[in-house]
Amino acid sequence: QLAESGGGLVPPGGSLRLSCAANGTRSNHYAFEWFRQAPGKEREMIACLKSRNGMTIYVDAVKGRFTISRDNAKNTVDLQMTNLKPEDTAVYYCAADFLEICRPDADWWGQGTQVTVSS
């Protein structure tokens, strides 16, 4: 079971850290992903981390501003977001892929957390 936390309202230029708790598993063979879905838009993958080699992938829109990482002590996968923009407003979802592939059709999904960037 995946559970996101850390969403909220933040002004433009601000920062926010999302956390995804991977309850019930400590697998080091998954790919963990963060997706987002803005109103009226399709869900998109924005960041992915492969557990075994630590490789990360980012979509261009967040590259250099967002960082995905794994906290093994807390068993979470976090998304540190900086220099937030109004266009980052969306529901953010974490997901896990059992084949360690960064792809839209992940196997495990959290319930989502709202991030709103507005002054």
CORGICOR-V36349 format. One record per residue. N is the residue number from 1. SS is DSSP state (A for helix, B for strand, O for the rest). PHI is phi in degrees with one decimal (999 if undefined). D_LAST is the distance of its C-alpha to the last C-alpha in Angstrom with 1 decimal. Layout:
# CORGICOR-V36349
n: <N	N>
ss: <SS	SS>
phi: <PHI	PHI>
d_last: <D_LAST	D_LAST>
This chain:
# CORGICOR-V36349
n: <1	2	3	4	5	6	7	8	9	10	11	12	13	14	15	16	17	18	19	20	21	22	23	24	25	26	27	28	29	30	31	32	33	34	35	36	37	38	39	40	41	42	43	44	45	46	47	48	49	50	51	52	53	54	55	56	57	58	59	60	61	62	63	64	65	66	67	68	69	70	71	72	73	74	75	76	77	78	79	80	81	82	83	84	85	86	87	88	89	90	91	92	93	94	95	96	97	98	99	100	101	102	103	104	105	106	107	108	109	110	111	112	113	114	115	116	117	118	119>
ss: <O	B	B	B	B	O	O	B	B	B	O	O	O	O	O	B	B	B	B	B	B	B	O	O	O	O	O	O	O	O	B	B	B	B	B	B	B	O	O	O	O	O	O	B	B	B	B	B	B	B	O	O	O	O	O	B	B	B	O	O	O	O	O	O	O	B	B	B	B	B	B	O	O	O	O	B	B	B	B	B	B	O	O	O	O	A	A	A	O	B	B	B	B	B	B	B	B	O	O	O	O	O	O	O	O	O	O	B	B	O	O	O	B	B	B	B	B	O	O>
phi: <999	-111.2	-138.6	-88.9	-152.6	105.3	-71.4	162.2	-101.4	-141.8	-75.2	-55.4	88.4	-82.5	-127.0	-153.9	-120.1	-96.1	-128.9	-123.2	-87.4	-96.6	-71.6	90.7	-148.7	-127.1	-60.5	-103.8	-122.4	-102.8	-98.2	-107.2	-130.0	-116.5	-116.7	-146.2	-136.2	-87.6	-56.1	77.0	-122.3	-77.4	-69.0	-131.2	-80.4	-114.0	-156.0	-145.1	-131.3	-93.5	-65.6	-71.8	-110.7	74.3	-63.8	-121.8	-133.0	-132.0	-75.4	-55.2	-64.1	-117.3	-59.7	87.8	-113.7	-109.2	-135.0	-98.2	-153.1	-117.3	-106.2	-67.0	-65.2	-93.6	56.6	-127.9	-118.3	-108.5	-128.3	-87.6	-116.5	-124.6	47.9	-66.7	-121.1	-55.3	-72.2	-83.8	-61.7	-177.1	-88.7	-105.0	-122.9	-101.8	-151.2	-132.7	-114.6	-69.9	-93.0	59.8	-113.7	-83.8	-153.6	-66.3	-89.7	-69.8	-90.5	-126.7	-133.1	-86.8	-88.7	97.7	-140.4	-83.4	-121.2	-122.8	-109.8	-160.4	-92.0>
d_last: <33.9	30.4	27.6	23.9	21.7	18.5	15.9	12.7	9.0	7.5	4.8	6.5	9.8	10.2	13.2	14.7	18.3	19.9	23.5	26.2	29.3	32.5	34.5	38.2	38.5	38.6	39.6	39.5	40.4	37.2	34.4	31.1	28.2	24.6	23.6	20.6	20.5	17.7	18.3	21.4	22.1	24.8	24.4	24.6	25.8	23.5	25.5	29.0	31.2	35.0	36.4	39.8	39.0	35.4	34.6	30.9	29.6	26.2	25.0	24.3	20.6	20.0	23.0	22.4	19.0	20.1	23.3	25.4	28.0	30.4	31.1	34.7	35.1	32.4	33.2	29.7	28.0	24.6	21.8	20.0	16.8	15.5	13.4	11.3	10.3	8.9	12.7	13.2	12.1	15.5	18.1	19.6	23.4	25.9	29.4	32.8	35.6	39.1	40.6	38.1	37.0	33.5	33.4	31.5	34.2	33.6	35.9	33.7	30.2	27.8	26.1	22.6	19.3	15.9	13.0	9.6	7.1	3.8	0.0>
